[in-house]
Amino acid sequence: MAIARCERCGRPRAIKPPDYSEAPKRPVGYPDTALVCGTNGCDNNALVWLKKDEERLYQSGQRVFDLRTNSAKVRVA
């Protein structure tokens, strides 16, 4: 699943494959977005990091992805 991290916190480190894409995507409205970094203690505006299989879906036109929570989804531009 996609993960939200700010520019400062950067690319997530996957524990096991599939790993995350090399570059983040900007959520709709970035940087004036409601999406907040998922790192504990960080409240910066977040970018969206997709796993490599999600990156392929993004390249084929998909723009809505689940985040690592059951309470939210994010649309990326």
PDB file of N, H, CA, C and O in Angstrom:
ATOM      1  N   MET A   1       0.820  -1.182   0.000  1.00  0.00           N
ATOM      2  CA  MET A   1       0.000   0.000   0.000  1.00  0.00           C
ATOM      3  C   MET A   1       0.863   1.245   0.000  1.00  0.00           C
ATOM      4  O   MET A   1       1.999   1.236   0.475  1.00  0.00           O
ATOM      5  N   ALA A   2       0.313   2.300  -0.534  1.00  0.00           N
ATOM      6  H   ALA A   2      -0.610   2.307  -0.920  1.00  0.00           H
ATOM      7  CA  ALA A   2       1.007   3.581  -0.573  1.00  0.00           C
ATOM      8  C   ALA A   2       1.272   4.073   0.846  1.00  0.00           C
ATOM      9  O   ALA A   2       0.593   3.677   1.794  1.00  0.00           O
ATOM     10  N   ILE A   3       2.262   4.939   0.973  1.00  0.00           N
ATOM     11  H   ILE A   3       2.813   5.261   0.203  1.00  0.00           H
ATOM     12  CA  ILE A   3       2.603   5.495   2.276  1.00  0.00           C
ATOM     13  C   ILE A   3       2.873   6.988   2.109  1.00  0.00           C
ATOM     14  O   ILE A   3       3.383   7.422   1.077  1.00  0.00           O
ATOM     15  N   ALA A   4       2.529   7.764   3.125  1.00  0.00           N
ATOM     16  H   ALA A   4       2.114   7.411   3.964  1.00  0.00           H
ATOM     17  CA  ALA A   4       2.686   9.221   3.083  1.00  0.00           C
ATOM     18  C   ALA A   4       3.906   9.631   3.894  1.00  0.00           C
ATOM     19  O   ALA A   4       4.005   9.316   5.080  1.00  0.00           O
ATOM     20  N   ARG A   5       4.834  10.334   3.254  1.00  0.00           N
ATOM     21  H   ARG A   5       4.754  10.590   2.290  1.00  0.00           H
ATOM     22  CA  ARG A   5       6.022  10.859   3.924  1.00  0.00           C
ATOM     23  C   ARG A   5       6.339  12.240   3.357  1.00  0.00           C
ATOM     24  O   ARG A   5       6.176  12.478   2.160  1.00  0.00           O
ATOM     25  N   CYS A   6       6.788  13.141   4.214  1.00  0.00           N
ATOM     26  H   CYS A   6       6.920  12.948   5.186  1.00  0.00           H
ATOM     27  CA  CYS A   6       7.176  14.474   3.755  1.00  0.00           C
ATOM     28  C   CYS A   6       8.544  14.407   3.070  1.00  0.00           C
ATOM     29  O   CYS A   6       9.211  13.372   3.087  1.00  0.00           O
ATOM     30  N   GLU A   7       8.943  15.518   2.475  1.00  0.00           N
ATOM     31  H   GLU A   7       8.401  16.358   2.461  1.00  0.00           H
ATOM     32  CA  GLU A   7      10.246  15.563   1.797  1.00  0.00           C
ATOM     33  C   GLU A   7      11.384  15.319   2.775  1.00  0.00           C
ATOM     34  O   GLU A   7      12.372  14.673   2.426  1.00  0.00           O
ATOM     35  N   ARG A   8      11.257  15.829   4.000  1.00  0.00           N
ATOM     36  H   ARG A   8      10.455  16.354   4.284  1.00  0.00           H
ATOM     37  CA  ARG A   8      12.320  15.679   4.997  1.00  0.00           C
ATOM     38  C   ARG A   8      12.472  14.225   5.443  1.00  0.00           C
ATOM     39  O   ARG A   8      13.591  13.723   5.552  1.00  0.00           O
ATOM     40  N   CYS A   9      11.357  13.550   5.700  1.00  0.00           N
ATOM     41  H   CYS A   9      10.448  13.958   5.611  1.00  0.00           H
ATOM     42  CA  CYS A   9      11.411  12.156   6.161  1.00  0.00           C
ATOM     43  C   CYS A   9      11.764  11.203   5.025  1.00  0.00           C
ATOM     44  O   CYS A   9      12.380  10.162   5.256  1.00  0.00           O
ATOM     45  N   GLY A  10      11.380  11.551   3.805  1.00  0.00           N
ATOM     46  H   GLY A  10      10.879  12.396   3.618  1.00  0.00           H
ATOM     47  CA  GLY A  10      11.828  10.827   2.624  1.00  0.00           C
ATOM     48  C   GLY A  10      11.242   9.443   2.404  1.00  0.00           C
ATOM     49  O   GLY A  10      10.232   9.062   2.995  1.00  0.00           O
ATOM     50  N   ARG A  11      11.911   8.713   1.536  1.00  0.00           N
ATOM     51  H   ARG A  11      12.732   9.023   1.056  1.00  0.00           H
ATOM     52  CA  ARG A  11      11.463   7.408   1.073  1.00  0.00           C
ATOM     53  C   ARG A  11      11.392   6.402   2.220  1.00  0.00           C
ATOM     54  O   ARG A  11      12.333   6.281   3.004  1.00  0.00           O
ATOM     55  N   PRO A  12      10.269   5.677   2.317  1.00  0.00           N
ATOM     56  CA  PRO A  12      10.165   4.662   3.361  1.00  0.00           C
ATOM     57  C   PRO A  12      11.115   3.498   3.096  1.00  0.00           C
ATOM     58  O   PRO A  12      11.454   3.202   1.950  1.00  0.00           O
ATOM     59  N   ARG A  13      11.529   2.858   4.158  1.00  0.00           N
ATOM     60  H   ARG A  13      11.253   3.099   5.088  1.00  0.00           H
ATOM     61  CA  ARG A  13      12.387   1.679   4.031  1.00  0.00           C
ATOM     62  C   ARG A  13      11.512   0.448   4.201  1.00  0.00           C
ATOM     63  O   ARG A  13      10.981   0.201   5.284  1.00  0.00           O
ATOM     64  N   ALA A  14      11.366  -0.315   3.143  1.00  0.00           N
ATOM     65  H   ALA A  14      11.797  -0.114   2.264  1.00  0.00           H
ATOM     66  CA  ALA A  14      10.543  -1.518   3.199  1.00  0.00           C
ATOM     67  C   ALA A  14      11.289  -2.619   3.940  1.00  0.00           C
ATOM     68  O   ALA A  14      12.497  -2.784   3.772  1.00  0.00           O
ATOM     69  N   ILE A  15      10.571  -3.362   4.752  1.00  0.00           N
ATOM     70  H   ILE A  15       9.589  -3.228   4.889  1.00  0.00           H
ATOM     71  CA  ILE A  15      11.167  -4.479   5.477  1.00  0.00           C
ATOM     72  C   ILE A  15      11.367  -5.663   4.545  1.00  0.00           C
ATOM     73  O   ILE A  15      12.350  -6.394   4.667  1.00  0.00           O
ATOM     74  N   LYS A  16      10.445  -5.852   3.622  1.00  0.00           N
ATOM     75  H   LYS A  16       9.647  -5.258   3.523  1.00  0.00           H
ATOM     76  CA  LYS A  16      10.541  -6.947   2.658  1.00  0.00           C
ATOM     77  C   LYS A  16       9.940  -6.477   1.343  1.00  0.00           C
ATOM     78  O   LYS A  16       9.182  -5.507   1.341  1.00  0.00           O
ATOM     79  N   PRO A  17      10.246  -7.127   0.223  1.00  0.00           N
ATOM     80  CA  PRO A  17       9.682  -6.727  -1.064  1.00  0.00           C
ATOM     81  C   PRO A  17       8.169  -6.849  -1.039  1.00  0.00           C
ATOM     82  O   PRO A  17       7.673  -7.650  -0.246  1.00  0.00           O
ATOM     83  N   PRO A  18       7.390  -6.124  -1.838  1.00  0.00           N
ATOM     84  CA  PRO A  18       7.894  -5.191  -2.837  1.00  0.00           C
ATOM     85  C   PRO A  18       8.347  -3.874  -2.219  1.00  0.00           C
ATOM     86  O   PRO A  18       7.757  -3.394  -1.251  1.00  0.00           O
ATOM     87  N   ASP A  19       9.361  -3.318  -2.766  1.00  0.00           N
ATOM     88  H   ASP A  19       9.840  -3.708  -3.552  1.00  0.00           H
ATOM     89  CA  ASP A  19       9.931  -2.065  -2.296  1.00  0.00           C
ATOM     90  C   ASP A  19       9.146  -0.891  -2.855  1.00  0.00           C
ATOM     91  O   ASP A  19       8.271  -1.067  -3.703  1.00  0.00           O
ATOM     92  N   TYR A  20       9.456   0.289  -2.385  1.00  0.00           N
ATOM     93  H   TYR A  20      10.166   0.432  -1.696  1.00  0.00           H
ATOM     94  CA  TYR A  20       8.778   1.492  -2.856  1.00  0.00           C
ATOM     95  C   TYR A  20       9.458   2.084  -4.084  1.00  0.00           C
ATOM     96  O   TYR A  20      10.638   1.838  -4.330  1.00  0.00           O
ATOM     97  N   SER A  21       8.702   2.865  -4.851  1.00  0.00           N
ATOM     98  H   SER A  21       7.743   3.065  -4.651  1.00  0.00           H
ATOM     99  CA  SER A  21       9.204   3.503  -6.069  1.00  0.00           C
ATOM    100  C   SER A  21      10.363   4.443  -5.750  1.00  0.00           C
ATOM    101  O   SER A  21      10.584   4.800  -4.593  1.00  0.00           O
ATOM    102  N   GLU A  22      11.087   4.833  -6.767  1.00  0.00           N
ATOM    103  H   GLU A  22      10.908   4.544  -7.707  1.00  0.00           H
ATOM    104  CA  GLU A  22      12.259   5.699  -6.591  1.00  0.00           C
ATOM    105  C   GLU A  22      11.887   7.152  -6.339  1.00  0.00           C
ATOM    106  O   GLU A  22      12.655   7.883  -5.713  1.00  0.00           O
ATOM    107  N   ALA A  23      10.728   7.582  -6.815  1.00  0.00           N
ATOM    108  H   ALA A  23      10.105   6.988  -7.323  1.00  0.00           H
ATOM    109  CA  ALA A  23      10.317   8.975  -6.663  1.00  0.00           C
ATOM    110  C   ALA A  23       8.876   9.037  -6.169  1.00  0.00           C
ATOM    111  O   ALA A  23       8.047   8.224  -6.576  1.00  0.00           O
ATOM    112  N   PRO A  24       8.570  10.000  -5.291  1.00  0.00           N
ATOM    113  CA  PRO A  24       7.206  10.117  -4.789  1.00  0.00           C
ATOM    114  C   PRO A  24       6.288  10.800  -5.801  1.00  0.00           C
ATOM    115  O   PRO A  24       6.745  11.433  -6.753  1.00  0.00           O
ATOM    116  N   LYS A  25       4.997  10.657  -5.571  1.00  0.00           N
ATOM    117  H   LYS A  25       4.626  10.143  -4.797  1.00  0.00           H
ATOM    118  CA  LYS A  25       3.977  11.358  -6.359  1.00  0.00           C
ATOM    119  C   LYS A  25       3.398  12.462  -5.486  1.00  0.00           C
ATOM    120  O   LYS A  25       3.391  12.364  -4.258  1.00  0.00           O
ATOM    121  N   ARG A  26       2.915  13.505  -6.134  1.00  0.00           N
ATOM    122  H   ARG A  26       2.920  13.584  -7.131  1.00  0.00           H
ATOM    123  CA  ARG A  26       2.301  14.608  -5.403  1.00  0.00           C
ATOM    124  C   ARG A  26       0.804  14.368  -5.291  1.00  0.00           C
ATOM    125  O   ARG A  26       0.139  14.137  -6.301  1.00  0.00           O
ATOM    126  N   PRO A  27       0.261  14.418  -4.072  1.00  0.00           N
ATOM    127  CA  PRO A  27      -1.189  14.293  -3.948  1.00  0.00           C
ATOM    128  C   PRO A  27      -1.859  15.524  -4.545  1.00  0.00           C
ATOM    129  O   PRO A  27      -1.242  16.585  -4.639  1.00  0.00           O
ATOM    130  N   VAL A  28      -3.105  15.390  -4.944  1.00  0.00           N
ATOM    131  H   VAL A  28      -3.606  14.528  -4.868  1.00  0.00           H
ATOM    132  CA  VAL A  28      -3.848  16.513  -5.505  1.00  0.00           C
ATOM    133  C   VAL A  28      -3.799  17.670  -4.510  1.00  0.00           C
ATOM    134  O   VAL A  28      -4.072  17.486  -3.324  1.00  0.00           O
ATOM    135  N   GLY A  29      -3.450  18.868  -4.996  1.00  0.00           N
ATOM    136  H   GLY A  29      -3.229  19.018  -5.960  1.00  0.00           H
ATOM    137  CA  GLY A  29      -3.396  20.061  -4.168  1.00  0.00           C
ATOM    138  C   GLY A  29      -2.073  20.306  -3.464  1.00  0.00           C
ATOM    139  O   GLY A  29      -1.934  21.307  -2.762  1.00  0.00           O
ATOM    140  N   TYR A  30      -1.095  19.419  -3.631  1.00  0.00           N
ATOM    141  H   TYR A  30      -1.208  18.605  -4.201  1.00  0.00           H
ATOM    142  CA  TYR A  30       0.187  19.578  -2.943  1.00  0.00           C
ATOM    143  C   TYR A  30       0.837  20.890  -3.344  1.00  0.00           C
ATOM    144  O   TYR A  30       0.825  21.199  -4.535  1.00  0.00           O
ATOM    145  N   PRO A  31       1.398  21.682  -2.453  1.00  0.00           N
ATOM    146  CA  PRO A  31       1.662  21.394  -1.051  1.00  0.00           C
ATOM    147  C   PRO A  31       0.522  21.785  -0.104  1.00  0.00           C
ATOM    148  O   PRO A  31       0.605  21.520   1.095  1.00  0.00           O
ATOM    149  N   ASP A  32      -0.527  22.403  -0.619  1.00  0.00           N
ATOM    150  H   ASP A  32      -0.595  22.618  -1.593  1.00  0.00           H
ATOM    151  CA  ASP A  32      -1.662  22.791   0.224  1.00  0.00           C
ATOM    152  C   ASP A  32      -2.652  21.640   0.303  1.00  0.00           C
ATOM    153  O   ASP A  32      -3.776  21.738  -0.191  1.00  0.00           O
ATOM    154  N   THR A  33      -2.235  20.569   0.917  1.00  0.00           N
ATOM    155  H   THR A  33      -1.322  20.489   1.319  1.00  0.00           H
ATOM    156  CA  THR A  33      -3.022  19.354   0.981  1.00  0.00           C
ATOM    157  C   THR A  33      -3.290  18.962   2.426  1.00  0.00           C
ATOM    158  O   THR A  33      -2.588  19.409   3.333  1.00  0.00           O
ATOM    159  N   ALA A  34      -4.285  18.142   2.639  1.00  0.00           N
ATOM    160  H   ALA A  34      -4.855  17.779   1.902  1.00  0.00           H
ATOM    161  CA  ALA A  34      -4.597  17.657   3.979  1.00  0.00           C
ATOM    162  C   ALA A  34      -3.777  16.425   4.328  1.00  0.00           C
ATOM    163  O   ALA A  34      -3.810  15.961   5.468  1.00  0.00           O
ATOM    164  N   LEU A  35      -3.049  15.895   3.368  1.00  0.00           N
ATOM    165  H   LEU A  35      -3.022  16.272   2.442  1.00  0.00           H
ATOM    166  CA  LEU A  35      -2.255  14.693   3.614  1.00  0.00           C
ATOM    167  C   LEU A  35      -1.026  15.051   4.448  1.00  0.00           C
ATOM    168  O   LEU A  35      -0.247  15.930   4.081  1.00  0.00           O
ATOM    169  N   VAL A  36      -0.864  14.356   5.575  1.00  0.00           N
ATOM    170  H   VAL A  36      -1.496  13.641   5.874  1.00  0.00           H
ATOM    171  CA  VAL A  36       0.200  14.653   6.528  1.00  0.00           C
ATOM    172  C   VAL A  36       1.149  13.460   6.613  1.00  0.00           C
ATOM    173  O   VAL A  36       0.726  12.310   6.495  1.00  0.00           O
ATOM    174  N   CYS A  37       2.412  13.740   6.816  1.00  0.00           N
ATOM    175  H   CYS A  37       2.756  14.674   6.913  1.00  0.00           H
ATOM    176  CA  CYS A  37       3.445  12.713   6.937  1.00  0.00           C
ATOM    177  C   CYS A  37       3.063  11.682   7.994  1.00  0.00           C
ATOM    178  O   CYS A  37       2.544  12.025   9.056  1.00  0.00           O
ATOM    179  N   GLY A  38       3.325  10.424   7.685  1.00  0.00           N
ATOM    180  H   GLY A  38       3.746  10.146   6.821  1.00  0.00           H
ATOM    181  CA  GLY A  38       2.991   9.339   8.595  1.00  0.00           C
ATOM    182  C   GLY A  38       4.067   9.003   9.606  1.00  0.00           C
ATOM    183  O   GLY A  38       3.878   8.100  10.421  1.00  0.00           O
ATOM    184  N   THR A  39       5.193   9.705   9.576  1.00  0.00           N
ATOM    185  H   THR A  39       5.346  10.438   8.913  1.00  0.00           H
ATOM    186  CA  THR A  39       6.247   9.462  10.554  1.00  0.00           C
ATOM    187  C   THR A  39       5.805   9.995  11.913  1.00  0.00           C
ATOM    188  O   THR A  39       5.277  11.103  12.008  1.00  0.00           O
ATOM    189  N   ASN A  40       6.018   9.210  12.959  1.00  0.00           N
ATOM    190  H   ASN A  40       6.446   8.310  12.882  1.00  0.00           H
ATOM    191  CA  ASN A  40       5.645   9.657  14.307  1.00  0.00           C
ATOM    192  C   ASN A  40       6.281  11.000  14.623  1.00  0.00           C
ATOM    193  O   ASN A  40       7.487  11.178  14.452  1.00  0.00           O
ATOM    194  N   GLY A  41       5.463  11.952  15.090  1.00  0.00           N
ATOM    195  H   GLY A  41       4.484  11.807  15.229  1.00  0.00           H
ATOM    196  CA  GLY A  41       5.955  13.255  15.495  1.00  0.00           C
ATOM    197  C   GLY A  41       6.148  14.249  14.361  1.00  0.00           C
ATOM    198  O   GLY A  41       6.568  15.378  14.616  1.00  0.00           O
ATOM    199  N   CYS A  42       5.857  13.877  13.119  1.00  0.00           N
ATOM    200  H   CYS A  42       5.515  12.960  12.912  1.00  0.00           H
ATOM    201  CA  CYS A  42       6.032  14.787  11.984  1.00  0.00           C
ATOM    202  C   CYS A  42       4.659  15.190  11.440  1.00  0.00           C
ATOM    203  O   CYS A  42       3.827  14.334  11.142  1.00  0.00           O
ATOM    204  N   ASP A  43       4.431  16.494  11.313  1.00  0.00           N
ATOM    205  H   ASP A  43       5.107  17.190  11.555  1.00  0.00           H
ATOM    206  CA  ASP A  43       3.153  17.005  10.812  1.00  0.00           C
ATOM    207  C   ASP A  43       3.310  17.763   9.500  1.00  0.00           C
ATOM    208  O   ASP A  43       2.445  18.564   9.147  1.00  0.00           O
ATOM    209  N   ASN A  44       4.388  17.527   8.778  1.00  0.00           N
ATOM    210  H   ASN A  44       5.091  16.877   9.065  1.00  0.00           H
ATOM    211  CA  ASN A  44       4.606  18.213   7.504  1.00  0.00           C
ATOM    212  C   ASN A  44       3.664  17.675   6.433  1.00  0.00           C
ATOM    213  O   ASN A  44       3.177  16.550   6.533  1.00  0.00           O
ATOM    214  N   ASN A  45       3.409  18.496   5.398  1.00  0.00           N
ATOM    215  H   ASN A  45       3.805  19.411   5.317  1.00  0.00           H
ATOM    216  CA  ASN A  45       2.630  18.040   4.247  1.00  0.00           C
ATOM    217  C   ASN A  45       3.366  16.871   3.602  1.00  0.00           C
ATOM    218  O   ASN A  45       4.593  16.870   3.506  1.00  0.00           O
ATOM    219  N   ALA A  46       2.597  15.876   3.160  1.00  0.00           N
ATOM    220  H   ALA A  46       1.600  15.877   3.238  1.00  0.00           H
ATOM    221  CA  ALA A  46       3.212  14.632   2.692  1.00  0.00           C
ATOM    222  C   ALA A  46       3.116  14.445   1.184  1.00  0.00           C
ATOM    223  O   ALA A  46       2.201  14.941   0.527  1.00  0.00           O
ATOM    224  N   LEU A  47       4.085  13.718   0.666  1.00  0.00           N
ATOM    225  H   LEU A  47       4.829  13.316   1.201  1.00  0.00           H
ATOM    226  CA  LEU A  47       4.076  13.184  -0.689  1.00  0.00           C
ATOM    227  C   LEU A  47       3.617  11.729  -0.583  1.00  0.00           C
ATOM    228  O   LEU A  47       3.545  11.178   0.515  1.00  0.00           O
ATOM    229  N   VAL A  48       3.310  11.116  -1.708  1.00  0.00           N
ATOM    230  H   VAL A  48       3.368  11.564  -2.600  1.00  0.00           H
ATOM    231  CA  VAL A  48       2.839   9.732  -1.706  1.00  0.00           C
ATOM    232  C   VAL A  48       3.903   8.836  -2.330  1.00  0.00           C
ATOM    233  O   VAL A  48       4.342   9.061  -3.458  1.00  0.00           O
ATOM    234  N   TRP A  49       4.303   7.833  -1.587  1.00  0.00           N
ATOM    235  H   TRP A  49       3.946   7.651  -0.670  1.00  0.00           H
ATOM    236  CA  TRP A  49       5.260   6.836  -2.082  1.00  0.00           C
ATOM    237  C   TRP A  49       4.470   5.594  -2.434  1.00  0.00           C
ATOM    238  O   TRP A  49       3.767   5.045  -1.587  1.00  0.00           O
ATOM    239  N   LEU A  50       4.575   5.150  -3.656  1.00  0.00           N
ATOM    240  H   LEU A  50       5.147   5.596  -4.345  1.00  0.00           H
ATOM    241  CA  LEU A  50       3.870   3.965  -4.127  1.00  0.00           C
ATOM    242  C   LEU A  50       4.806   2.770  -4.128  1.00  0.00           C
ATOM    243  O   LEU A  50       6.006   2.912  -4.364  1.00  0.00           O
ATOM    244  N   LYS A  51       4.256   1.592  -3.863  1.00  0.00           N
ATOM    245  H   LYS A  51       3.281   1.476  -3.671  1.00  0.00           H
ATOM    246  CA  LYS A  51       5.045   0.377  -4.034  1.00  0.00           C
ATOM    247  C   LYS A  51       5.212   0.144  -5.526  1.00  0.00           C
ATOM    248  O   LYS A  51       4.467   0.700  -6.333  1.00  0.00           O
ATOM    249  N   LYS A  52       6.175  -0.668  -5.891  1.00  0.00           N
ATOM    250  H   LYS A  52       6.781  -1.120  -5.236  1.00  0.00           H
ATOM    251  CA  LYS A  52       6.501  -0.844  -7.313  1.00  0.00           C
ATOM    252  C   LYS A  52       5.322  -1.375  -8.119  1.00  0.00           C
ATOM    253  O   LYS A  52       5.159  -0.982  -9.275  1.00  0.00           O
ATOM    254  N   ASP A  53       4.494  -2.253  -7.556  1.00  0.00           N
ATOM    255  H   ASP A  53       4.626  -2.572  -6.617  1.00  0.00           H
ATOM    256  CA  ASP A  53       3.323  -2.729  -8.293  1.00  0.00           C
ATOM    257  C   ASP A  53       2.288  -1.614  -8.465  1.00  0.00           C
ATOM    258  O   ASP A  53       1.600  -1.560  -9.484  1.00  0.00           O
ATOM    259  N   GLU A  54       2.176  -0.726  -7.475  1.00  0.00           N
ATOM    260  H   GLU A  54       2.735  -0.770  -6.647  1.00  0.00           H
ATOM    261  CA  GLU A  54       1.282   0.428  -7.596  1.00  0.00           C
ATOM    262  C   GLU A  54       1.822   1.428  -8.615  1.00  0.00           C
ATOM    263  O   GLU A  54       1.052   2.082  -9.318  1.00  0.00           O
ATOM    264  N   GLU A  55       3.134   1.543  -8.690  1.00  0.00           N
ATOM    265  H   GLU A  55       3.759   1.012  -8.118  1.00  0.00           H
ATOM    266  CA  GLU A  55       3.761   2.428  -9.684  1.00  0.00           C
ATOM    267  C   GLU A  55       3.358   2.008 -11.098  1.00  0.00           C
ATOM    268  O   GLU A  55       3.088   2.863 -11.941  1.00  0.00           O
ATOM    269  N   ARG A  56       3.314   0.718 -11.362  1.00  0.00           N
ATOM    270  H   ARG A  56       3.533   0.023 -10.677  1.00  0.00           H
ATOM    271  CA  ARG A  56       2.875   0.227 -12.681  1.00  0.00           C
ATOM    272  C   ARG A  56       1.419   0.596 -12.932  1.00  0.00           C
ATOM    273  O   ARG A  56       1.065   0.974 -14.048  1.00  0.00           O
ATOM    274  N   LEU A  57       0.572   0.493 -11.916  1.00  0.00           N
ATOM    275  H   LEU A  57       0.859   0.186 -11.008  1.00  0.00           H
ATOM    276  CA  LEU A  57      -0.830   0.898 -12.056  1.00  0.00           C
ATOM    277  C   LEU A  57      -0.942   2.399 -12.318  1.00  0.00           C
ATOM    278  O   LEU A  57      -1.760   2.837 -13.127  1.00  0.00           O
ATOM    279  N   TYR A  58      -0.109   3.183 -11.625  1.00  0.00           N
ATOM    280  H   TYR A  58       0.556   2.827 -10.968  1.00  0.00           H
ATOM    281  CA  TYR A  58      -0.079   4.626 -11.838  1.00  0.00           C
ATOM    282  C   TYR A  58       0.287   4.941 -13.288  1.00  0.00           C
ATOM    283  O   TYR A  58      -0.339   5.792 -13.919  1.00  0.00           O
ATOM    284  N   GLN A  59       1.297   4.257 -13.811  1.00  0.00           N
ATOM    285  H   GLN A  59       1.806   3.566 -13.299  1.00  0.00           H
ATOM    286  CA  GLN A  59       1.727   4.475 -15.191  1.00  0.00           C
ATOM    287  C   GLN A  59       0.619   4.123 -16.184  1.00  0.00           C
ATOM    288  O   GLN A  59       0.568   4.688 -17.276  1.00  0.00           O
ATOM    289  N   SER A  60      -0.264   3.197 -15.816  1.00  0.00           N
ATOM    290  H   SER A  60      -0.222   2.738 -14.929  1.00  0.00           H
ATOM    291  CA  SER A  60      -1.357   2.820 -16.713  1.00  0.00           C
ATOM    292  C   SER A  60      -2.614   3.659 -16.492  1.00  0.00           C
ATOM    293  O   SER A  60      -3.637   3.410 -17.130  1.00  0.00           O
ATOM    294  N   GLY A  61      -2.554   4.657 -15.593  1.00  0.00           N
ATOM    295  H   GLY A  61      -1.723   4.859 -15.074  1.00  0.00           H
ATOM    296  CA  GLY A  61      -3.657   5.595 -15.444  1.00  0.00           C
ATOM    297  C   GLY A  61      -4.393   5.595 -14.120  1.00  0.00           C
ATOM    298  O   GLY A  61      -5.224   6.474 -13.896  1.00  0.00           O
ATOM    299  N   GLN A  62      -4.128   4.653 -13.237  1.00  0.00           N
ATOM    300  H   GLN A  62      -3.452   3.938 -13.419  1.00  0.00           H
ATOM    301  CA  GLN A  62      -4.812   4.655 -11.946  1.00  0.00           C
ATOM    302  C   GLN A  62      -4.310   5.816 -11.106  1.00  0.00           C
ATOM    303  O   GLN A  62      -3.112   6.098 -11.085  1.00  0.00           O
ATOM    304  N   ARG A  63      -5.227   6.498 -10.407  1.00  0.00           N
ATOM    305  H   ARG A  63      -6.200   6.269 -10.424  1.00  0.00           H
ATOM    306  CA  ARG A  63      -4.842   7.657  -9.615  1.00  0.00           C
ATOM    307  C   ARG A  63      -5.338   7.619  -8.173  1.00  0.00           C
ATOM    308  O   ARG A  63      -5.031   8.533  -7.408  1.00  0.00           O
ATOM    309  N   VAL A  64      -6.084   6.607  -7.778  1.00  0.00           N
ATOM    310  H   VAL A  64      -6.333   5.864  -8.400  1.00  0.00           H
ATOM    311  CA  VAL A  64      -6.555   6.494  -6.397  1.00  0.00           C
ATOM    312  C   VAL A  64      -5.925   5.248  -5.788  1.00  0.00           C
ATOM    313  O   VAL A  64      -6.032   4.151  -6.336  1.00  0.00           O
ATOM    314  N   PHE A  65      -5.266   5.435  -4.643  1.00  0.00           N
ATOM    315  H   PHE A  65      -5.179   6.326  -4.197  1.00  0.00           H
ATOM    316  CA  PHE A  65      -4.547   4.351  -3.984  1.00  0.00           C
ATOM    317  C   PHE A  65      -4.884   4.318  -2.504  1.00  0.00           C
ATOM    318  O   PHE A  65      -5.130   5.356  -1.889  1.00  0.00           O
ATOM    319  N   ASP A  66      -4.891   3.117  -1.936  1.00  0.00           N
ATOM    320  H   ASP A  66      -4.691   2.274  -2.436  1.00  0.00           H
ATOM    321  CA  ASP A  66      -5.088   2.961  -0.499  1.00  0.00           C
ATOM    322  C   ASP A  66      -3.797   3.312   0.220  1.00  0.00           C
ATOM    323  O   ASP A  66      -2.699   3.026  -0.256  1.00  0.00           O
ATOM    324  N   LEU A  67      -3.958   3.943   1.385  1.00  0.00           N
ATOM    325  H   LEU A  67      -4.850   4.175   1.772  1.00  0.00           H
ATOM    326  CA  LEU A  67      -2.810   4.209   2.245  1.00  0.00           C
ATOM    327  C   LEU A  67      -2.695   3.093   3.265  1.00  0.00           C
ATOM    328  O   LEU A  67      -3.575   2.236   3.356  1.00  0.00           O
ATOM    329  N   ARG A  68      -1.625   3.096   4.025  1.00  0.00           N
ATOM    330  H   ARG A  68      -0.910   3.792   3.952  1.00  0.00           H
ATOM    331  CA  ARG A  68      -1.409   2.065   5.044  1.00  0.00           C
ATOM    332  C   ARG A  68      -2.282   2.308   6.264  1.00  0.00           C
ATOM    333  O   ARG A  68      -1.806   2.269   7.399  1.00  0.00           O
ATOM    334  N   THR A  69      -3.550   2.556   6.024  1.00  0.00           N
ATOM    335  H   THR A  69      -3.937   2.588   5.103  1.00  0.00           H
ATOM    336  CA  THR A  69      -4.553   2.711   7.074  1.00  0.00           C
ATOM    337  C   THR A  69      -5.901   2.396   6.458  1.00  0.00           C
ATOM    338  O   THR A  69      -6.090   2.587   5.257  1.00  0.00           O
ATOM    339  N   ASN A  70      -6.816   1.932   7.236  1.00  0.00           N
ATOM    340  H   ASN A  70      -6.663   1.777   8.212  1.00  0.00           H
ATOM    341  CA  ASN A  70      -8.146   1.651   6.718  1.00  0.00           C
ATOM    342  C   ASN A  70      -9.048   2.871   6.735  1.00  0.00           C
ATOM    343  O   ASN A  70     -10.190   2.807   6.282  1.00  0.00           O
ATOM    344  N   SER A  71      -8.544   3.980   7.256  1.00  0.00           N
ATOM    345  H   SER A  71      -7.615   4.032   7.624  1.00  0.00           H
ATOM    346  CA  SER A  71      -9.392   5.153   7.423  1.00  0.00           C
ATOM    347  C   SER A  71      -9.222   6.213   6.349  1.00  0.00           C
ATOM    348  O   SER A  71      -9.901   7.238   6.402  1.00  0.00           O
ATOM    349  N   ALA A  72      -8.346   6.008   5.378  1.00  0.00           N
ATOM    350  H   ALA A  72      -7.794   5.175   5.335  1.00  0.00           H
ATOM    351  CA  ALA A  72      -8.123   7.046   4.371  1.00  0.00           C
ATOM    352  C   ALA A  72      -7.670   6.458   3.055  1.00  0.00           C
ATOM    353  O   ALA A  72      -7.094   5.372   3.001  1.00  0.00           O
ATOM    354  N   LYS A  73      -7.945   7.204   1.986  1.00  0.00           N
ATOM    355  H   LYS A  73      -8.414   8.086   2.030  1.00  0.00           H
ATOM    356  CA  LYS A  73      -7.417   6.942   0.653  1.00  0.00           C
ATOM    357  C   LYS A  73      -6.880   8.259   0.126  1.00  0.00           C
ATOM    358  O   LYS A  73      -7.236   9.320   0.639  1.00  0.00           O
ATOM    359  N   VAL A  74      -6.037   8.213  -0.880  1.00  0.00           N
ATOM    360  H   VAL A  74      -5.748   7.351  -1.297  1.00  0.00           H
ATOM    361  CA  VAL A  74      -5.460   9.434  -1.422  1.00  0.00           C
ATOM    362  C   VAL A  74      -5.541   9.403  -2.940  1.00  0.00           C
ATOM    363  O   VAL A  74      -5.367   8.351  -3.554  1.00  0.00           O
ATOM    364  N   ARG A  75      -5.809  10.568  -3.552  1.00  0.00           N
ATOM    365  H   ARG A  75      -5.950  11.423  -3.054  1.00  0.00           H
ATOM    366  CA  ARG A  75      -5.800  10.712  -5.010  1.00  0.00           C
ATOM    367  C   ARG A  75      -4.533  11.479  -5.388  1.00  0.00           C
ATOM    368  O   ARG A  75      -4.270  12.552  -4.845  1.00  0.00           O
ATOM    369  N   VAL A  76      -3.754  10.933  -6.312  1.00  0.00           N
ATOM    370  H   VAL A  76      -3.968  10.062  -6.753  1.00  0.00           H
ATOM    371  CA  VAL A  76      -2.525  11.608  -6.739  1.00  0.00           C
ATOM    372  C   VAL A  76      -2.677  12.170  -8.137  1.00  0.00           C
ATOM    373  O   VAL A  76      -3.368  11.597  -8.979  1.00  0.00           O
ATOM    374  N   ALA A  77      -2.026  13.298  -8.377  1.00  0.00           N
ATOM    375  H   ALA A  77      -1.465  13.764  -7.692  1.00  0.00           H
ATOM    376  CA  ALA A  77      -2.149  14.000  -9.647  1.00  0.00           C
ATOM    377  C   ALA A  77      -1.221  13.425 -10.683  1.00  0.00           C
ATOM    378  O   ALA A  77      -1.194  13.899 -11.819  1.00  0.00           O
TER     379      ALA A  77
END
